[in-house]
Amino acid sequence: MDDVKIDTSKTLTLTLPSDADSNNVTVVLTHEFGDVVQASTAATRSAGGGYTITFGQQDSGIYTLNSAGKHRADFTYSISGTEYTQSQYINVYTPYLSWAEFLANHSELSSFESQFDYFEKRARGIIDTYCGQSFEYYANKSLILDGTNHKNLHLPIPIATLRKVTFNPGDSDAEVIHDYADSSLSNIEKVRQPFNFESSYYLRFKANIVQSNSSRLLGKTFKQHSDYKIEGDFGWRYVPLNIKQASDLLIVDLMNDDSEYRRHGITSVDMDTISFSMKGSFYESTGNIEADVLLTDYTLFLMDYII
C-alpha cells in the first residue's frame, strides 16, 4: 500500500498480459468509510496490456485525494468475455510537519531531506499512539453508528461540520432527522469541546426540538438497536501548533538517534559494567519530555469515552 500526501496527485497502473476487451478498463475509487470518492471512470491505455488512471486536481481546484484514510481503487475489465476486478490500495495522510517548516528551524540538518518523510512518519505514529487520536481530516464523508440509548452519541473521530443525520438508513423506516440545508430539520447539534475549533466527538438532540419532519416523536436519545448515518466533515481541519512542535522535537531525536535507548525504556546505562536501568512506565511517554508536555492537551484518556 502506497502512502500519498493529502491534496496531491497519484497515478495507479494496471498491467495485464494482454489488452482488455475493447480496451475497456474502468476504475471506482472508494474510501475506507464506504463513501465513493470517484465513480466509475475509464482508465487510459498506456501500452500493450497497460492501463493508468490519475487521481489529481479537479476543475474546482479540489484534489480527488482531499481526505485522509485508506482508499481502494477497483479496476474492472473483461478478457475474452469474462469480467474481472483487481483492487489496489493507497493510504492518504496529512504530514504533521513539512520539510520546509522543519528546515526553517534546523538548517544544519539539510542533508536529511531524502529521509525526512520516513522520520516524519515515525514521529506521526508516536504522536498518534501517545495521544490516542490522529490529526487527519476527512472531508465530506459519512459514518453509520449504532444508537446507545444515551442522549449523546460518541463518534470514533471528531466531526468538524455536521451536514445530515439519517435514522435507520436503508430501512423501510429510514428518515432524515437533521439536514443543515433545511431549517425545519435542525434536530441535532455538536457538543462543543475545547481545542478542536468547534470539532466534537459528541452529537446530541437539541433540548427544544425533538420532532422530525413527519412529526414522529423521536425522543431525546439515540435509540439502541437503531442505526444513524452521520454525514459531514470529520477530523481536524488543521494540524495544531503543539502537534507540529512535538513532531519537530521527535524528528530531531530520530535523526540524531537520541531515542535509541529511550525507545526501549532504558533510562540509564553504566558502560563500565554494561548494566541498564529500565523505566517501567516507558510506554506512557513519547521518549521526549518536552514533546509529552506539548501533547498533554490533545491526549485522550479512557474517561473521555464514558457517557
C-alpha atoms as one frame of an Amber mdcrd trajectory, in Angstrom:
protein
   0.000   0.000   0.000   1.491   3.321  -1.087   1.488   6.376   1.192   0.234
   9.526  -0.533   0.180  13.030   0.939  -3.247  14.618   1.121  -4.073  17.123
  -1.664  -1.561  15.663  -4.118  -1.915  13.549  -7.266  -1.453   9.803  -7.540
  -1.255   7.628 -10.658  -2.109   3.931 -10.491  -1.171   1.384 -13.159  -2.818
  -1.933 -14.021  -0.641  -4.346 -16.021  -2.330  -7.217 -17.859  -0.799  -9.968
 -20.027  -2.772  -8.593 -22.995  -5.240  -5.826 -23.800  -8.650  -5.926 -22.165
 -11.686  -6.449 -24.400 -12.237  -3.251 -26.401  -9.569  -1.677 -24.146 -12.392
  -1.010 -21.725 -10.994  -0.704 -18.171 -12.935   1.268 -15.577 -11.956   2.294
 -12.070 -14.022   3.109  -8.965 -12.286   4.777  -6.008 -13.783   4.095  -2.557
 -12.845   5.492   0.853 -12.430   3.182   3.855 -15.557   4.736   5.421 -17.513
   3.306   2.473 -18.036   6.554   0.550 -17.407   6.502  -3.211 -14.745   9.127
  -3.878 -14.754   8.826  -7.672 -17.414   6.919  -9.589 -16.620   4.566 -12.470
 -14.031   6.258 -14.692 -12.277   4.934 -17.790  -8.580   4.199 -17.391  -6.140
   5.196 -20.144  -4.279   2.566 -22.172  -0.585   3.371 -21.814   0.916   0.313
 -23.551   0.025  -3.237 -24.515  -1.896  -4.556 -21.511  -1.084  -1.447 -19.502
  -3.728   0.975 -18.172  -3.332   4.013 -15.928  -5.550   6.400 -14.032  -4.536
   9.596 -12.243  -6.386  10.923  -9.228  -5.397  14.566  -9.370  -6.680  18.108
  -9.069 -10.205  18.707 -10.348 -11.558  21.725 -12.248 -12.850  23.052  -8.926
  -9.270  23.199  -7.655 -10.029  20.492  -5.102  -7.952  17.325  -5.259  -9.661
  13.963  -5.576  -7.468  12.799  -2.681  -8.578  15.572  -0.324  -9.388  13.255
   2.591  -7.099  11.179   4.737  -7.593   7.438   5.094  -7.218   4.257   3.122
  -8.645   4.204  -0.402  -9.413   1.208  -2.639  -9.271   1.508  -6.426 -11.222
  -1.280  -8.159 -10.138  -1.910 -11.769 -12.862  -3.744 -13.716 -12.284  -5.232
 -17.193 -13.073  -8.229 -19.373 -10.773 -10.742 -21.046 -12.374 -12.976 -23.708
 -15.804 -12.108 -22.374 -15.078 -12.889 -18.716 -15.212  -9.970 -16.289 -12.531
  -9.462 -13.643 -11.856  -6.966 -10.870  -8.468  -6.140  -9.378  -8.023  -3.804
  -6.402  -5.180  -1.507  -5.450  -4.869   0.370  -2.156  -3.384   3.716  -1.189
  -3.124   5.427   2.187  -3.691   9.190   2.106  -2.190  11.030   5.073  -1.634
  14.532   6.443   2.015  15.351   7.295   2.201  16.888  10.754   5.262  18.888
   9.718   6.538  19.781   6.259  10.163  19.678   5.176  10.108  23.476   4.668
   8.836  24.030   8.226  11.454  21.687   9.640  14.312  23.151   7.637  13.432
  26.688   8.776  14.296  25.594  12.324  17.110  23.160  11.568  19.129  24.316
   8.575  22.061  22.266   9.881  20.084  19.082   9.132  19.531  19.810   5.430
  21.322  16.585   4.471  18.326  14.598   5.758  15.905  15.834   3.074  15.644
  12.485   1.287  14.885  10.735   4.599  12.534  13.359   6.034   9.260  11.658
   5.050  10.434   8.455   6.761  11.268  10.252  10.017   8.070  12.322   9.876
   6.007   9.143   9.507   7.691   7.588  12.551   7.124  10.731  14.623   3.486
  10.855  13.488   2.975   7.270  14.641   4.456   8.039  18.067   2.196  11.087
  18.489  -0.966   9.249  17.385  -0.258   6.402  19.807   0.551   8.732  22.695
  -2.493  10.973  22.131  -4.943   8.191  21.339  -6.087  10.026  18.225  -4.805
  11.233  14.870  -4.949  14.752  13.472  -6.171  13.857   9.998  -9.001  15.457
   8.006 -11.802  13.529   6.295 -13.775  15.863   4.062 -17.358  15.064   3.003
 -17.597  11.577   4.482 -20.194   9.542   6.389 -20.273   7.128   9.320 -23.042
   4.708  10.333 -23.223   4.177  14.092 -25.472   2.208  16.415 -27.569   4.105
  18.952 -26.848   3.534  22.630 -29.983   4.868  24.357 -27.921   7.821  25.581
 -28.670  11.462  24.892 -25.168  11.881  23.459 -23.737   9.864  20.580 -19.985
   9.328  20.789 -18.118   9.436  17.468 -14.920   7.472  16.813 -13.365  10.606
  15.300 -14.369  14.255  15.820 -16.755  15.935  13.409 -15.950  19.434  12.128
 -19.071  20.119  10.039 -22.349  18.279  10.628 -24.479  18.156   7.478 -27.029
  15.382   7.757 -28.234  12.640  10.122 -30.422   9.787   8.845 -32.294   7.434
  11.162 -32.082   3.759  10.102 -30.607   4.434   6.629 -31.636   1.869   4.006
 -34.534   0.511   6.074 -38.256   0.950   5.393 -38.499   3.440   8.260 -35.462
   5.452   7.173 -35.859   9.136   7.883 -33.668  12.242   7.681 -33.808  13.809
  11.135 -31.221  16.542  10.613 -30.226  18.487   7.496 -28.095  21.620   7.685
 -29.620  22.843   4.411 -33.205  22.595   5.736 -34.080  24.933   8.619 -37.066
  22.740   9.515 -34.725  19.793  10.173 -32.417  21.191  12.809 -32.750  18.462
  15.429 -29.112  17.539  16.159 -26.137  19.586  17.307 -22.498  19.051  18.178
 -21.443  19.181  21.813 -18.842  21.929  21.997 -15.401  20.823  23.123 -12.157
  22.738  23.761  -9.109  22.778  21.473 -10.965  21.430  18.428 -12.158  24.728
  16.921 -15.764  23.536  17.052 -14.937  19.930  16.187 -16.552  17.494  18.600
 -16.584  13.812  19.497 -20.240  14.038  20.533 -23.625  14.748  18.959 -26.862
  15.320  20.880 -30.505  16.100  20.283 -31.337  19.734  20.830 -33.255  20.165
  24.064 -36.053  22.223  22.484 -36.563  20.225  19.270 -37.499  16.556  19.470
 -39.660  16.002  16.406 -38.794  15.127  12.840 -40.307  16.347   9.593 -43.066
  13.683   9.775 -43.993  14.773  13.303 -42.986  11.363  14.693 -41.723  11.761
  18.255 -38.057  10.750  18.314 -37.338  11.286  21.982 -34.149  12.700  23.389
 -31.846   9.684  22.995 -30.158   7.858  20.160 -32.202   4.663  20.229 -30.446
   1.381  20.876 -30.525  -1.166  18.017 -31.158   1.694  15.564 -28.598   2.972
  13.072 -27.688   6.591  12.494 -25.871   7.753   9.382 -23.790  10.839  10.149
 -22.666  12.931   7.168 -20.208  15.807   7.252 -16.533  16.710   7.516 -14.626
  14.701  10.116 -11.298  15.039  11.861  -9.133  18.120  12.185  -9.200  20.965
   9.654  -5.629  21.825  10.617  -2.667  20.342  12.472  -2.473  22.097  15.881
   0.688  24.082  16.616   1.524  21.878  19.608   1.433  18.818  17.354   3.760
  20.491  14.859   6.179  21.446  17.630   6.129  17.952  19.129   6.739  16.495
  15.654   9.739  18.777  15.260  11.253  17.597  18.558  10.701  13.911  17.823
  12.043  14.131  14.277  15.257  15.725  15.543  15.567  12.921  18.114  15.079
  10.284  15.439  17.523  11.906  13.036  20.197  12.089  15.741  19.270   8.668
  17.146  18.837  10.290  20.564  15.948   7.908  21.225  17.933   4.707  20.637
  17.926   3.806  24.330  14.827   5.691  25.435  12.584   3.974  22.896  13.425
   0.682  24.602  12.618   2.055  28.061  16.257   2.459  29.116  16.805   5.389
  31.481  20.487   4.918  32.320  23.481   2.906  31.117  26.631   2.044  33.054
  29.132   1.363  30.276  31.730   0.019  32.700  29.629  -2.978  33.647  27.190
  -2.643  30.734  24.229  -2.531  33.092  20.919  -0.972  32.100  18.158   0.654
  34.166  14.681   0.227  32.753  11.726   2.564  33.257   8.541   0.618  33.961
   6.263   3.308  32.515   8.177   3.971  29.308   5.063   3.201  27.221   3.470
   6.291  28.777   5.893   8.666  27.090   6.955   9.675  23.599  10.547   9.452
  24.812  10.849  13.243  24.858   9.624  15.098  27.953   9.149  18.380  26.087
   7.028  16.627  23.471   4.960  14.974  26.219   4.145  18.387  27.691   3.156
  19.794  24.304   0.815  16.853  23.669  -0.908  16.875  27.065  -3.924  18.948
  25.981  -4.507  16.653  22.997  -4.263  13.307  24.772  -7.461  11.303  25.122
  -7.988   9.250  28.257 -10.413   6.398  28.907 -12.743   8.729  30.817 -13.376
  10.656  27.585 -15.328   7.658  26.284 -17.665   7.282  29.232 -21.103   8.765
  28.573
